[in-house]
Amino acid sequence: MSKLMKTFLCSLLPVLAMSSNLSAQRIQDKNSIAWLSSINNIYLSKKISLLAEYSWRRKDAYTNWQQSLARCGVQYNFNNDMSVLAGYGFIITYPYGGYAAGPHHIPEHRFFEQFIWNEYHGRVVVNHRLRLEQRLIGKVDQKLADFEVKDYNYLNRLRYQIRVMVPLNTKKIQPKSVYLIAYDELFIGFGSNVNQNVFDQNRLGLQVGYQISKPWKVEAGFMNQTLQQAALVNGKQVYQYNNGPFAAVYYTLKK
């Protein structure tokens, strides 16, 4: 074995040992999921538009609820490549997976602000989204027989998403274009009420899109969601590894 290889292996051993130790401190919870979203953007003028979105999130091949998410907002468009938005969402997270908090669903009121900008590199479009969220998550006593919200926990979260889109049959994305999408989104919790999940979750996906017409497009593919639960179980962190199909229908009506 060469000296270089020995040096490499010696440097790798502490990393492997640390990774093994971290895995031993984690509980892995694997779930199959399937998401379907409708995302609508209606322009009131050249600069101002309204967002209306609903995401139907299921597990076990659409047989059980994972989450219901409704969002709305007002967006200001500086141009085609830059916009800001402020909005509100109502989310219900249902008990699912091997380490659910209890039998009752958890409601959430969410306020958010985001900044979106695009970059162009030849036919490749790189879309960036930075989103700040203020979350009011219902405190639900899971030991009671009946559902009741006692109070709300306030949490902050920062999200950054990058999407890379490449048209396959046209030079740019336009009606009748088929395009590939690869994306990753990182969620970071912060503030005094954050528990174990400073790293909240990460979403990684690969999709195929089709621009049907100027207002309509569809995207479908596969997503991996890695999510850290807020509470420890037997002193260990619980990581969910959720995988499954994701599809979205987009409608944009411009003036």
Protein Blocks (a to p, Z undefined) as FASTA:
>chain_A
ZZklmmmmmmmmmmmmmmmmmmmmpccdddddddddddddddfbfkbccddddddddeeh
hlacfbdcddddddddfblmbccdddddddddddedjkbfbjbdcdddddddddddddde
hjaccdddddddddddddddfkbmbdcdfbdcddddddddddddddfkbmbdcehiacdd
ddddddddedjklcklmplbdcddddddddfblmlccdddddddddddfbdcehiacddd
dddddddddddddZZ
